């Protein structure tokens, strides 16, 4: 993943704005936290956290390295049905 951990996706995310760092992962919160949780911990844990994502795409629009976070989160959500 090309994430530079700038946090811009967090500031745009409506869920993160209401939950702060309680949503997204143990190290990083918000949309990038879901990705890092999937990579560093487990896809199962990330899929549970991904359920709160609205899929609005605001994180995609502001990402300076153009990571399609909402699409990746959607795939993590979809993996939940296979677990």
mmCIF file of the N, C-alpha and C atoms, coordinates in Angstrom:
data_MODEL
# 
_entry.id   MODEL 
# 
loop_
_atom_site.group_PDB 
_atom_site.id 
_atom_site.type_symbol 
_atom_site.label_atom_id 
_atom_site.label_alt_id 
_atom_site.label_comp_id 
_atom_site.label_asym_id 
_atom_site.label_entity_id 
_atom_site.label_seq_id 
_atom_site.pdbx_PDB_ins_code 
_atom_site.Cartn_x 
_atom_site.Cartn_y 
_atom_site.Cartn_z 
_atom_site.occupancy 
_atom_site.B_iso_or_equiv 
_atom_site.pdbx_formal_charge 
_atom_site.auth_seq_id 
_atom_site.auth_comp_id 
_atom_site.auth_asym_id 
_atom_site.auth_atom_id 
_atom_site.pdbx_PDB_model_num 
ATOM 1   N N  . UNK A 1 1  ? 0.842   -1.183  0.000  1.00 0.00 ? 1  UNK A N  1 
ATOM 2   C CA . UNK A 1 1  ? 0.000   0.000   0.000  1.00 0.00 ? 1  UNK A CA 1 
ATOM 3   C C  . UNK A 1 1  ? 0.884   1.242   0.000  1.00 0.00 ? 1  UNK A C  1 
ATOM 4   N N  . UNK A 1 2  ? 0.440   2.261   -0.683 1.00 0.00 ? 2  UNK A N  1 
ATOM 5   C CA . UNK A 1 2  ? 1.227   3.482   -0.827 1.00 0.00 ? 2  UNK A CA 1 
ATOM 6   C C  . UNK A 1 2  ? 0.928   4.531   0.242  1.00 0.00 ? 2  UNK A C  1 
ATOM 7   N N  . UNK A 1 3  ? 0.157   4.207   1.232  1.00 0.00 ? 3  UNK A N  1 
ATOM 8   C CA . UNK A 1 3  ? -0.282  5.176   2.242  1.00 0.00 ? 3  UNK A CA 1 
ATOM 9   C C  . UNK A 1 3  ? 0.915   5.859   2.908  1.00 0.00 ? 3  UNK A C  1 
ATOM 10  N N  . UNK A 1 4  ? 0.854   7.178   2.977  1.00 0.00 ? 4  UNK A N  1 
ATOM 11  C CA . UNK A 1 4  ? 1.910   7.945   3.644  1.00 0.00 ? 4  UNK A CA 1 
ATOM 12  C C  . UNK A 1 4  ? 1.475   8.378   5.046  1.00 0.00 ? 4  UNK A C  1 
ATOM 13  N N  . UNK A 1 5  ? 0.315   7.884   5.474  1.00 0.00 ? 5  UNK A N  1 
ATOM 14  C CA . UNK A 1 5  ? -0.235  8.129   6.813  1.00 0.00 ? 5  UNK A CA 1 
ATOM 15  C C  . UNK A 1 5  ? -0.351  9.618   7.146  1.00 0.00 ? 5  UNK A C  1 
ATOM 16  N N  . UNK A 1 6  ? -0.873  10.365  6.176  1.00 0.00 ? 6  UNK A N  1 
ATOM 17  C CA . UNK A 1 6  ? -1.051  11.805  6.379  1.00 0.00 ? 6  UNK A CA 1 
ATOM 18  C C  . UNK A 1 6  ? -2.274  12.112  7.236  1.00 0.00 ? 6  UNK A C  1 
ATOM 19  N N  . UNK A 1 7  ? -3.259  11.197  7.241  1.00 0.00 ? 7  UNK A N  1 
ATOM 20  C CA . UNK A 1 7  ? -4.456  11.392  8.052  1.00 0.00 ? 7  UNK A CA 1 
ATOM 21  C C  . UNK A 1 7  ? -5.554  12.193  7.388  1.00 0.00 ? 7  UNK A C  1 
ATOM 22  N N  . UNK A 1 8  ? -5.363  12.571  6.149  1.00 0.00 ? 8  UNK A N  1 
ATOM 23  C CA . UNK A 1 8  ? -6.375  13.381  5.462  1.00 0.00 ? 8  UNK A CA 1 
ATOM 24  C C  . UNK A 1 8  ? -7.708  12.644  5.355  1.00 0.00 ? 8  UNK A C  1 
ATOM 25  N N  . UNK A 1 9  ? -7.654  11.336  5.128  1.00 0.00 ? 9  UNK A N  1 
ATOM 26  C CA . UNK A 1 9  ? -8.898  10.549  5.023  1.00 0.00 ? 9  UNK A CA 1 
ATOM 27  C C  . UNK A 1 9  ? -9.677  10.580  6.337  1.00 0.00 ? 9  UNK A C  1 
ATOM 28  N N  . UNK A 1 10 ? -8.956  10.641  7.441  1.00 0.00 ? 10 UNK A N  1 
ATOM 29  C CA . UNK A 1 10 ? -9.621  10.698  8.745  1.00 0.00 ? 10 UNK A CA 1 
ATOM 30  C C  . UNK A 1 10 ? -10.423 11.980  8.899  1.00 0.00 ? 10 UNK A C  1 
ATOM 31  N N  . UNK A 1 11 ? -9.843  13.079  8.488  1.00 0.00 ? 11 UNK A N  1 
ATOM 32  C CA . UNK A 1 11 ? -10.498 14.376  8.657  1.00 0.00 ? 11 UNK A CA 1 
ATOM 33  C C  . UNK A 1 11 ? -11.713 14.551  7.755  1.00 0.00 ? 11 UNK A C  1 
ATOM 34  N N  . UNK A 1 12 ? -11.788 13.790  6.665  1.00 0.00 ? 12 UNK A N  1 
ATOM 35  C CA . UNK A 1 12 ? -12.934 13.853  5.756  1.00 0.00 ? 12 UNK A CA 1 
ATOM 36  C C  . UNK A 1 12 ? -14.017 12.852  6.120  1.00 0.00 ? 12 UNK A C  1 
ATOM 37  N N  . UNK A 1 13 ? -13.677 11.816  6.849  1.00 0.00 ? 13 UNK A N  1 
ATOM 38  C CA . UNK A 1 13 ? -14.596 10.716  7.126  1.00 0.00 ? 13 UNK A CA 1 
ATOM 39  C C  . UNK A 1 13 ? -15.669 11.124  8.144  1.00 0.00 ? 13 UNK A C  1 
ATOM 40  N N  . UNK A 1 14 ? -16.960 11.044  7.764  1.00 0.00 ? 14 UNK A N  1 
ATOM 41  C CA . UNK A 1 14 ? -18.015 11.415  8.705  1.00 0.00 ? 14 UNK A CA 1 
ATOM 42  C C  . UNK A 1 14 ? -18.111 10.477  9.908  1.00 0.00 ? 14 UNK A C  1 
ATOM 43  N N  . UNK A 1 15 ? -17.789 9.224   9.733  1.00 0.00 ? 15 UNK A N  1 
ATOM 44  C CA . UNK A 1 15 ? -17.814 8.281   10.859 1.00 0.00 ? 15 UNK A CA 1 
ATOM 45  C C  . UNK A 1 15 ? -16.694 8.616   11.836 1.00 0.00 ? 15 UNK A C  1 
ATOM 46  N N  . UNK A 1 16 ? -15.491 8.869   11.319 1.00 0.00 ? 16 UNK A N  1 
ATOM 47  C CA . UNK A 1 16 ? -14.360 9.217   12.180 1.00 0.00 ? 16 UNK A CA 1 
ATOM 48  C C  . UNK A 1 16 ? -14.623 10.517  12.936 1.00 0.00 ? 16 UNK A C  1 
ATOM 49  N N  . UNK A 1 17 ? -15.291 11.462  12.300 1.00 0.00 ? 17 UNK A N  1 
ATOM 50  C CA . UNK A 1 17 ? -15.582 12.738  12.961 1.00 0.00 ? 17 UNK A CA 1 
ATOM 51  C C  . UNK A 1 17 ? -16.455 12.549  14.194 1.00 0.00 ? 17 UNK A C  1 
ATOM 52  N N  . UNK A 1 18 ? -17.281 11.503  14.204 1.00 0.00 ? 18 UNK A N  1 
ATOM 53  C CA . UNK A 1 18 ? -18.156 11.250  15.350 1.00 0.00 ? 18 UNK A CA 1 
ATOM 54  C C  . UNK A 1 18 ? -17.567 10.261  16.351 1.00 0.00 ? 18 UNK A C  1 
ATOM 55  N N  . UNK A 1 19 ? -16.700 9.387   15.896 1.00 0.00 ? 19 UNK A N  1 
ATOM 56  C CA . UNK A 1 19 ? -16.172 8.353   16.790 1.00 0.00 ? 19 UNK A CA 1 
ATOM 57  C C  . UNK A 1 19 ? -14.738 8.602   17.217 1.00 0.00 ? 19 UNK A C  1 
ATOM 58  N N  . UNK A 1 20 ? -14.074 9.547   16.565 1.00 0.00 ? 20 UNK A N  1 
ATOM 59  C CA . UNK A 1 20 ? -12.661 9.844   16.797 1.00 0.00 ? 20 UNK A CA 1 
ATOM 60  C C  . UNK A 1 20 ? -11.834 8.580   16.617 1.00 0.00 ? 20 UNK A C  1 
ATOM 61  N N  . UNK A 1 21 ? -10.853 8.369   17.441 1.00 0.00 ? 21 UNK A N  1 
ATOM 62  C CA . UNK A 1 21 ? -9.944  7.240   17.239 1.00 0.00 ? 21 UNK A CA 1 
ATOM 63  C C  . UNK A 1 21 ? -10.480 5.940   17.845 1.00 0.00 ? 21 UNK A C  1 
ATOM 64  N N  . UNK A 1 22 ? -11.762 5.896   18.143 1.00 0.00 ? 22 UNK A N  1 
ATOM 65  C CA . UNK A 1 22 ? -12.366 4.658   18.650 1.00 0.00 ? 22 UNK A CA 1 
ATOM 66  C C  . UNK A 1 22 ? -12.738 3.722   17.516 1.00 0.00 ? 22 UNK A C  1 
ATOM 67  N N  . UNK A 1 23 ? -12.682 4.214   16.263 1.00 0.00 ? 23 UNK A N  1 
ATOM 68  C CA . UNK A 1 23 ? -13.056 3.415   15.110 1.00 0.00 ? 23 UNK A CA 1 
ATOM 69  C C  . UNK A 1 23 ? -11.930 3.388   14.088 1.00 0.00 ? 23 UNK A C  1 
ATOM 70  N N  . UNK A 1 24 ? -11.639 2.217   13.587 1.00 0.00 ? 24 UNK A N  1 
ATOM 71  C CA . UNK A 1 24 ? -10.683 2.100   12.496 1.00 0.00 ? 24 UNK A CA 1 
ATOM 72  C C  . UNK A 1 24 ? -9.519  1.192   12.781 1.00 0.00 ? 24 UNK A C  1 
ATOM 73  N N  . UNK A 1 25 ? -9.108  1.071   14.004 1.00 0.00 ? 25 UNK A N  1 
ATOM 74  C CA . UNK A 1 25 ? -7.987  0.185   14.308 1.00 0.00 ? 25 UNK A CA 1 
ATOM 75  C C  . UNK A 1 25 ? -7.272  0.593   15.567 1.00 0.00 ? 25 UNK A C  1 
ATOM 76  N N  . UNK A 1 26 ? -6.414  -0.285  16.045 1.00 0.00 ? 26 UNK A N  1 
ATOM 77  C CA . UNK A 1 26 ? -5.726  -0.016  17.307 1.00 0.00 ? 26 UNK A CA 1 
ATOM 78  C C  . UNK A 1 26 ? -4.552  0.936   17.145 1.00 0.00 ? 26 UNK A C  1 
ATOM 79  N N  . UNK A 1 27 ? -3.958  1.014   15.967 1.00 0.00 ? 27 UNK A N  1 
ATOM 80  C CA . UNK A 1 27 ? -2.820  1.909   15.751 1.00 0.00 ? 27 UNK A CA 1 
ATOM 81  C C  . UNK A 1 27 ? -3.257  3.188   15.054 1.00 0.00 ? 27 UNK A C  1 
ATOM 82  N N  . UNK A 1 28 ? -3.953  3.050   13.932 1.00 0.00 ? 28 UNK A N  1 
ATOM 83  C CA . UNK A 1 28 ? -4.453  4.198   13.184 1.00 0.00 ? 28 UNK A CA 1 
ATOM 84  C C  . UNK A 1 28 ? -5.966  4.114   13.134 1.00 0.00 ? 28 UNK A C  1 
ATOM 85  N N  . UNK A 1 29 ? -6.612  5.245   13.187 1.00 0.00 ? 29 UNK A N  1 
ATOM 86  C CA . UNK A 1 29 ? -8.065  5.271   13.126 1.00 0.00 ? 29 UNK A CA 1 
ATOM 87  C C  . UNK A 1 29 ? -8.566  5.594   11.739 1.00 0.00 ? 29 UNK A C  1 
ATOM 88  N N  . UNK A 1 30 ? -9.868  5.551   11.585 1.00 0.00 ? 30 UNK A N  1 
ATOM 89  C CA . UNK A 1 30 ? -10.500 5.928   10.336 1.00 0.00 ? 30 UNK A CA 1 
ATOM 90  C C  . UNK A 1 30 ? -10.263 4.948   9.202  1.00 0.00 ? 30 UNK A C  1 
ATOM 91  N N  . UNK A 1 31 ? -10.455 5.413   7.975  1.00 0.00 ? 31 UNK A N  1 
ATOM 92  C CA . UNK A 1 31 ? -10.320 4.538   6.814  1.00 0.00 ? 31 UNK A CA 1 
ATOM 93  C C  . UNK A 1 31 ? -8.934  3.894   6.702  1.00 0.00 ? 31 UNK A C  1 
ATOM 94  N N  . UNK A 1 32 ? -7.887  4.663   6.935  1.00 0.00 ? 32 UNK A N  1 
ATOM 95  C CA . UNK A 1 32 ? -6.555  4.066   6.828  1.00 0.00 ? 32 UNK A CA 1 
ATOM 96  C C  . UNK A 1 32 ? -6.326  3.066   7.953  1.00 0.00 ? 32 UNK A C  1 
ATOM 97  N N  . UNK A 1 33 ? -6.997  3.243   9.068  1.00 0.00 ? 33 UNK A N  1 
ATOM 98  C CA . UNK A 1 33 ? -6.881  2.292   10.170 1.00 0.00 ? 33 UNK A CA 1 
ATOM 99  C C  . UNK A 1 33 ? -7.460  0.932   9.819  1.00 0.00 ? 33 UNK A C  1 
ATOM 100 N N  . UNK A 1 34 ? -8.522  0.929   9.032  1.00 0.00 ? 34 UNK A N  1 
ATOM 101 C CA . UNK A 1 34 ? -9.104  -0.348  8.602  1.00 0.00 ? 34 UNK A CA 1 
ATOM 102 C C  . UNK A 1 34 ? -8.111  -1.078  7.719  1.00 0.00 ? 34 UNK A C  1 
ATOM 103 N N  . UNK A 1 35 ? -7.470  -0.354  6.816  1.00 0.00 ? 35 UNK A N  1 
ATOM 104 C CA . UNK A 1 35 ? -6.478  -0.987  5.930  1.00 0.00 ? 35 UNK A CA 1 
ATOM 105 C C  . UNK A 1 35 ? -5.301  -1.547  6.721  1.00 0.00 ? 35 UNK A C  1 
ATOM 106 N N  . UNK A 1 36 ? -4.784  -0.747  7.639  1.00 0.00 ? 36 UNK A N  1 
ATOM 107 C CA . UNK A 1 36 ? -3.630  -1.200  8.424  1.00 0.00 ? 36 UNK A CA 1 
ATOM 108 C C  . UNK A 1 36 ? -4.007  -2.351  9.350  1.00 0.00 ? 36 UNK A C  1 
ATOM 109 N N  . UNK A 1 37 ? -5.221  -2.366  9.859  1.00 0.00 ? 37 UNK A N  1 
ATOM 110 C CA . UNK A 1 37 ? -5.676  -3.484  10.683 1.00 0.00 ? 37 UNK A CA 1 
ATOM 111 C C  . UNK A 1 37 ? -5.718  -4.764  9.848  1.00 0.00 ? 37 UNK A C  1 
ATOM 112 N N  . UNK A 1 38 ? -6.205  -4.665  8.622  1.00 0.00 ? 38 UNK A N  1 
ATOM 113 C CA . UNK A 1 38 ? -6.257  -5.840  7.736  1.00 0.00 ? 38 UNK A CA 1 
ATOM 114 C C  . UNK A 1 38 ? -4.854  -6.369  7.451  1.00 0.00 ? 38 UNK A C  1 
ATOM 115 N N  . UNK A 1 39 ? -3.895  -5.465  7.310  1.00 0.00 ? 39 UNK A N  1 
ATOM 116 C CA . UNK A 1 39 ? -2.527  -5.865  6.983  1.00 0.00 ? 39 UNK A CA 1 
ATOM 117 C C  . UNK A 1 39 ? -1.779  -6.382  8.214  1.00 0.00 ? 39 UNK A C  1 
ATOM 118 N N  . UNK A 1 40 ? -1.880  -5.672  9.326  1.00 0.00 ? 40 UNK A N  1 
ATOM 119 C CA . UNK A 1 40 ? -1.055  -5.999  10.486 1.00 0.00 ? 40 UNK A CA 1 
ATOM 120 C C  . UNK A 1 40 ? -1.691  -6.958  11.483 1.00 0.00 ? 40 UNK A C  1 
ATOM 121 N N  . UNK A 1 41 ? -3.022  -7.012  11.516 1.00 0.00 ? 41 UNK A N  1 
ATOM 122 C CA . UNK A 1 41 ? -3.684  -7.897  12.486 1.00 0.00 ? 41 UNK A CA 1 
ATOM 123 C C  . UNK A 1 41 ? -4.399  -9.028  11.765 1.00 0.00 ? 41 UNK A C  1 
ATOM 124 N N  . UNK A 1 42 ? -5.585  -8.768  11.256 1.00 0.00 ? 42 UNK A N  1 
ATOM 125 C CA . UNK A 1 42 ? -6.297  -9.814  10.516 1.00 0.00 ? 42 UNK A CA 1 
ATOM 126 C C  . UNK A 1 42 ? -7.419  -9.204  9.698  1.00 0.00 ? 42 UNK A C  1 
ATOM 127 N N  . UNK A 1 43 ? -7.736  -9.875  8.622  1.00 0.00 ? 43 UNK A N  1 
ATOM 128 C CA . UNK A 1 43 ? -8.839  -9.436  7.771  1.00 0.00 ? 43 UNK A CA 1 
ATOM 129 C C  . UNK A 1 43 ? -10.168 -9.569  8.514  1.00 0.00 ? 43 UNK A C  1 
ATOM 130 N N  . UNK A 1 44 ? -10.260 -10.541 9.423  1.00 0.00 ? 44 UNK A N  1 
ATOM 131 C CA . UNK A 1 44 ? -11.485 -10.734 10.199 1.00 0.00 ? 44 UNK A CA 1 
ATOM 132 C C  . UNK A 1 44 ? -11.770 -9.532  11.090 1.00 0.00 ? 44 UNK A C  1 
ATOM 133 N N  . UNK A 1 45 ? -10.736 -9.064  11.774 1.00 0.00 ? 45 UNK A N  1 
ATOM 134 C CA . UNK A 1 45 ? -10.907 -7.904  12.654 1.00 0.00 ? 45 UNK A CA 1 
ATOM 135 C C  . UNK A 1 45 ? -11.233 -6.657  11.836 1.00 0.00 ? 45 UNK A C  1 
ATOM 136 N N  . UNK A 1 46 ? -10.551 -6.499  10.708 1.00 0.00 ? 46 UNK A N  1 
ATOM 137 C CA . UNK A 1 46 ? -10.802 -5.343  9.846  1.00 0.00 ? 46 UNK A CA 1 
ATOM 138 C C  . UNK A 1 46 ? -12.205 -5.388  9.265  1.00 0.00 ? 46 UNK A C  1 
ATOM 139 N N  . UNK A 1 47 ? -12.700 -6.579  8.943  1.00 0.00 ? 47 UNK A N  1 
ATOM 140 C CA . UNK A 1 47 ? -14.041 -6.679  8.356  1.00 0.00 ? 47 UNK A CA 1 
ATOM 141 C C  . UNK A 1 47 ? -15.114 -6.266  9.355  1.00 0.00 ? 47 UNK A C  1 
ATOM 142 N N  . UNK A 1 48 ? -14.890 -6.541  10.622 1.00 0.00 ? 48 UNK A N  1 
ATOM 143 C CA . UNK A 1 48 ? -15.823 -6.105  11.660 1.00 0.00 ? 48 UNK A CA 1 
ATOM 144 C C  . UNK A 1 48 ? -15.832 -4.575  11.756 1.00 0.00 ? 48 UNK A C  1 
ATOM 145 N N  . UNK A 1 49 ? -14.643 -3.967  11.732 1.00 0.00 ? 49 UNK A N  1 
ATOM 146 C CA . UNK A 1 49 ? -14.536 -2.511  11.817 1.00 0.00 ? 49 UNK A CA 1 
ATOM 147 C C  . UNK A 1 49 ? -15.096 -1.826  10.571 1.00 0.00 ? 49 UNK A C  1 
ATOM 148 N N  . UNK A 1 50 ? -14.969 -2.490  9.430  1.00 0.00 ? 50 UNK A N  1 
ATOM 149 C CA . UNK A 1 50 ? -15.411 -1.906  8.159  1.00 0.00 ? 50 UNK A CA 1 
ATOM 150 C C  . UNK A 1 50 ? -16.922 -1.745  8.074  1.00 0.00 ? 50 UNK A C  1 
ATOM 151 N N  . UNK A 1 51 ? -17.659 -2.426  8.924  1.00 0.00 ? 51 UNK A N  1 
ATOM 152 C CA . UNK A 1 51 ? -19.119 -2.351  8.864  1.00 0.00 ? 51 UNK A CA 1 
ATOM 153 C C  . UNK A 1 51 ? -19.647 -0.943  9.096  1.00 0.00 ? 51 UNK A C  1 
ATOM 154 N N  . UNK A 1 52 ? -18.917 -0.119  9.814  1.00 0.00 ? 52 UNK A N  1 
ATOM 155 C CA . UNK A 1 52 ? -19.370 1.252   10.073 1.00 0.00 ? 52 UNK A CA 1 
ATOM 156 C C  . UNK A 1 52 ? -19.122 2.208   8.911  1.00 0.00 ? 52 UNK A C  1 
ATOM 157 N N  . UNK A 1 53 ? -18.291 1.803   7.973  1.00 0.00 ? 53 UNK A N  1 
ATOM 158 C CA . UNK A 1 53 ? -17.977 2.671   6.838  1.00 0.00 ? 53 UNK A CA 1 
ATOM 159 C C  . UNK A 1 53 ? -19.233 2.940   6.024  1.00 0.00 ? 53 UNK A C  1 
ATOM 160 N N  . UNK A 1 54 ? -19.471 4.207   5.691  1.00 0.00 ? 54 UNK A N  1 
ATOM 161 C CA . UNK A 1 54 ? -20.638 4.594   4.912  1.00 0.00 ? 54 UNK A CA 1 
ATOM 162 C C  . UNK A 1 54 ? -20.445 4.374   3.416  1.00 0.00 ? 54 UNK A C  1 
ATOM 163 N N  . UNK A 1 55 ? -19.210 4.247   2.987  1.00 0.00 ? 55 UNK A N  1 
ATOM 164 C CA . UNK A 1 55 ? -18.931 4.091   1.562  1.00 0.00 ? 55 UNK A CA 1 
ATOM 165 C C  . UNK A 1 55 ? -19.157 5.358   0.759  1.00 0.00 ? 55 UNK A C  1 
ATOM 166 N N  . UNK A 1 56 ? -19.040 6.502   1.405  1.00 0.00 ? 56 UNK A N  1 
ATOM 167 C CA . UNK A 1 56 ? -19.328 7.770   0.738  1.00 0.00 ? 56 UNK A CA 1 
ATOM 168 C C  . UNK A 1 56 ? -18.230 8.192   -0.242 1.00 0.00 ? 56 UNK A C  1 
ATOM 169 N N  . UNK A 1 57 ? -17.024 7.681   -0.080 1.00 0.00 ? 57 UNK A N  1 
ATOM 170 C CA . UNK A 1 57 ? -15.935 7.988   -0.996 1.00 0.00 ? 57 UNK A CA 1 
ATOM 171 C C  . UNK A 1 57 ? -15.207 9.285   -0.730 1.00 0.00 ? 57 UNK A C  1 
ATOM 172 N N  . UNK A 1 58 ? -15.529 9.956   0.357  1.00 0.00 ? 58 UNK A N  1 
ATOM 173 C CA . UNK A 1 58 ? -14.851 11.217  0.656  1.00 0.00 ? 58 UNK A CA 1 
ATOM 174 C C  . UNK A 1 58 ? -13.362 10.998  0.907  1.00 0.00 ? 58 UNK A C  1 
ATOM 175 N N  . UNK A 1 59 ? -13.026 9.840   1.469  1.00 0.00 ? 59 UNK A N  1 
ATOM 176 C CA . UNK A 1 59 ? -11.617 9.527   1.716  1.00 0.00 ? 59 UNK A CA 1 
ATOM 177 C C  . UNK A 1 59 ? -10.855 9.368   0.402  1.00 0.00 ? 59 UNK A C  1 
ATOM 178 N N  . UNK A 1 60 ? -11.509 8.787   -0.605 1.00 0.00 ? 60 UNK A N  1 
ATOM 179 C CA . UNK A 1 60 ? -10.882 8.628   -1.920 1.00 0.00 ? 60 UNK A CA 1 
ATOM 180 C C  . UNK A 1 60 ? -10.563 9.985   -2.539 1.00 0.00 ? 60 UNK A C  1 
ATOM 181 N N  . UNK A 1 61 ? -11.488 10.906  -2.402 1.00 0.00 ? 61 UNK A N  1 
ATOM 182 C CA . UNK A 1 61 ? -11.359 12.212  -3.036 1.00 0.00 ? 61 UNK A CA 1 
ATOM 183 C C  . UNK A 1 61 ? -10.199 13.032  -2.487 1.00 0.00 ? 61 UNK A C  1 
ATOM 184 N N  . UNK A 1 62 ? -9.837  12.830  -1.234 1.00 0.00 ? 62 UNK A N  1 
ATOM 185 C CA . UNK A 1 62 ? -8.799  13.666  -0.626 1.00 0.00 ? 62 UNK A CA 1 
ATOM 186 C C  . UNK A 1 62 ? -7.449  12.970  -0.478 1.00 0.00 ? 62 UNK A C  1 
ATOM 187 N N  . UNK A 1 63 ? -7.374  11.694  -0.783 1.00 0.00 ? 63 UNK A N  1 
ATOM 188 C CA . UNK A 1 63 ? -6.119  10.960  -0.612 1.00 0.00 ? 63 UNK A CA 1 
ATOM 189 C C  . UNK A 1 63 ? -5.056  11.488  -1.579 1.00 0.00 ? 63 UNK A C  1 
ATOM 190 N N  . UNK A 1 64 ? -3.909  11.978  -1.052 1.00 0.00 ? 64 UNK A N  1 
ATOM 191 C CA . UNK A 1 64 ? -2.888  12.557  -1.929 1.00 0.00 ? 64 UNK A CA 1 
ATOM 192 C C  . UNK A 1 64 ? -2.193  11.526  -2.818 1.00 0.00 ? 64 UNK A C  1 
ATOM 193 N N  . UNK A 1 65 ? -2.234  10.254  -2.462 1.00 0.00 ? 65 UNK A N  1 
ATOM 194 C CA . UNK A 1 65 ? -1.613  9.220   -3.297 1.00 0.00 ? 65 UNK A CA 1 
ATOM 195 C C  . UNK A 1 65 ? -2.660  8.362   -4.007 1.00 0.00 ? 65 UNK A C  1 
ATOM 196 N N  . UNK A 1 66 ? -3.909  8.836   -3.997 1.00 0.00 ? 66 UNK A N  1 
ATOM 197 C CA . UNK A 1 66 ? -5.016  8.259   -4.746 1.00 0.00 ? 66 UNK A CA 1 
ATOM 198 C C  . UNK A 1 66 ? -5.289  6.774   -4.445 1.00 0.00 ? 66 UNK A C  1 
ATOM 199 N N  . UNK A 1 67 ? -5.254  6.425   -3.170 1.00 0.00 ? 67 UNK A N  1 
ATOM 200 C CA . UNK A 1 67 ? -5.625  5.072   -2.765 1.00 0.00 ? 67 UNK A CA 1 
ATOM 201 C C  . UNK A 1 67 ? -7.153  4.989   -2.762 1.00 0.00 ? 67 UNK A C  1 
ATOM 202 N N  . UNK A 1 68 ? -7.734  4.014   -3.435 1.00 0.00 ? 68 UNK A N  1 
ATOM 203 C CA . UNK A 1 68 ? -9.192  3.890   -3.457 1.00 0.00 ? 68 UNK A CA 1 
ATOM 204 C C  . UNK A 1 68 ? -9.709  3.235   -2.167 1.00 0.00 ? 68 UNK A C  1 
ATOM 205 N N  . UNK A 1 69 ? -9.613  3.958   -1.065 1.00 0.00 ? 69 UNK A N  1 
ATOM 206 C CA . UNK A 1 69 ? -9.941  3.393   0.251  1.00 0.00 ? 69 UNK A CA 1 
ATOM 207 C C  . UNK A 1 69 ? -11.357 2.841   0.327  1.00 0.00 ? 69 UNK A C  1 
ATOM 208 N N  . UNK A 1 70 ? -12.325 3.569   -0.219 1.00 0.00 ? 70 UNK A N  1 
ATOM 209 C CA . UNK A 1 70 ? -13.709 3.097   -0.103 1.00 0.00 ? 70 UNK A CA 1 
ATOM 210 C C  . UNK A 1 70 ? -13.900 1.772   -0.848 1.00 0.00 ? 70 UNK A C  1 
ATOM 211 N N  . UNK A 1 71 ? -13.231 1.588   -1.970 1.00 0.00 ? 71 UNK A N  1 
ATOM 212 C CA . UNK A 1 71 ? -13.316 0.318   -2.697 1.00 0.00 ? 71 UNK A CA 1 
ATOM 213 C C  . UNK A 1 71 ? -12.643 -0.807  -1.920 1.00 0.00 ? 71 UNK A C  1 
ATOM 214 N N  . UNK A 1 72 ? -11.502 -0.512  -1.311 1.00 0.00 ? 72 UNK A N  1 
ATOM 215 C CA . UNK A 1 72 ? -10.802 -1.521  -0.519 1.00 0.00 ? 72 UNK A CA 1 
ATOM 216 C C  . UNK A 1 72 ? -11.616 -1.900  0.717  1.00 0.00 ? 72 UNK A C  1 
ATOM 217 N N  . UNK A 1 73 ? -12.219 -0.911  1.345  1.00 0.00 ? 73 UNK A N  1 
ATOM 218 C CA . UNK A 1 73 ? -13.060 -1.185  2.511  1.00 0.00 ? 73 UNK A CA 1 
ATOM 219 C C  . UNK A 1 73 ? -14.270 -2.017  2.093  1.00 0.00 ? 73 UNK A C  1 
ATOM 220 N N  . UNK A 1 74 ? -14.826 -1.736  0.921  1.00 0.00 ? 74 UNK A N  1 
ATOM 221 C CA . UNK A 1 74 ? -15.958 -2.519  0.409  1.00 0.00 ? 74 UNK A CA 1 
ATOM 222 C C  . UNK A 1 74 ? -15.551 -3.986  0.245  1.00 0.00 ? 74 UNK A C  1 
ATOM 223 N N  . UNK A 1 75 ? -14.346 -4.230  -0.259 1.00 0.00 ? 75 UNK A N  1 
ATOM 224 C CA . UNK A 1 75 ? -13.859 -5.608  -0.430 1.00 0.00 ? 75 UNK A CA 1 
ATOM 225 C C  . UNK A 1 75 ? -13.654 -6.284  0.923  1.00 0.00 ? 75 UNK A C  1 
ATOM 226 N N  . UNK A 1 76 ? -13.191 -5.528  1.907  1.00 0.00 ? 76 UNK A N  1 
ATOM 227 C CA . UNK A 1 76 ? -13.028 -6.090  3.248  1.00 0.00 ? 76 UNK A CA 1 
ATOM 228 C C  . UNK A 1 76 ? -14.391 -6.429  3.837  1.00 0.00 ? 76 UNK A C  1 
ATOM 229 N N  . UNK A 1 77 ? -15.371 -5.561  3.620  1.00 0.00 ? 77 UNK A N  1 
ATOM 230 C CA . UNK A 1 77 ? -16.742 -5.867  4.072  1.00 0.00 ? 77 UNK A CA 1 
ATOM 231 C C  . UNK A 1 77 ? -17.252 -7.134  3.418  1.00 0.00 ? 77 UNK A C  1 
ATOM 232 N N  . UNK A 1 78 ? -17.001 -7.281  2.141  1.00 0.00 ? 78 UNK A N  1 
ATOM 233 C CA . UNK A 1 78 ? -17.470 -8.451  1.395  1.00 0.00 ? 78 UNK A CA 1 
ATOM 234 C C  . UNK A 1 78 ? -16.812 -9.729  1.912  1.00 0.00 ? 78 UNK A C  1 
ATOM 235 N N  . UNK A 1 79 ? -15.583 -9.626  2.393  1.00 0.00 ? 79 UNK A N  1 
ATOM 236 C CA . UNK A 1 79 ? -14.895 -10.812 2.909  1.00 0.00 ? 79 UNK A CA 1 
ATOM 237 C C  . UNK A 1 79 ? -15.557 -11.309 4.192  1.00 0.00 ? 79 UNK A C  1 
ATOM 238 N N  . UNK A 1 80 ? -16.292 -10.439 4.867  1.00 0.00 ? 80 UNK A N  1 
ATOM 239 C CA . UNK A 1 80 ? -16.974 -10.819 6.110  1.00 0.00 ? 80 UNK A CA 1 
ATOM 240 C C  . UNK A 1 80 ? -18.003 -11.918 5.860  1.00 0.00 ? 80 UNK A C  1 
ATOM 241 N N  . UNK A 1 81 ? -18.657 -11.885 4.721  1.00 0.00 ? 81 UNK A N  1 
ATOM 242 C CA . UNK A 1 81 ? -19.668 -12.908 4.430  1.00 0.00 ? 81 UNK A CA 1 
ATOM 243 C C  . UNK A 1 81 ? -19.029 -14.279 4.185  1.00 0.00 ? 81 UNK A C  1 
ATOM 244 N N  . UNK A 1 82 ? -17.728 -14.291 3.899  1.00 0.00 ? 82 UNK A N  1 
ATOM 245 C CA . UNK A 1 82 ? -17.019 -15.553 3.652  1.00 0.00 ? 82 UNK A CA 1 
ATOM 246 C C  . UNK A 1 82 ? -16.379 -16.126 4.898  1.00 0.00 ? 82 UNK A C  1 
ATOM 247 N N  . UNK A 1 83 ? -16.378 -15.339 5.970  1.00 0.00 ? 83 UNK A N  1 
ATOM 248 C CA . UNK A 1 83 ? -15.719 -15.766 7.223  1.00 0.00 ? 83 UNK A CA 1 
ATOM 249 C C  . UNK A 1 83 ? -16.640 -16.659 8.007  1.00 0.00 ? 83 UNK A C  1 
# 
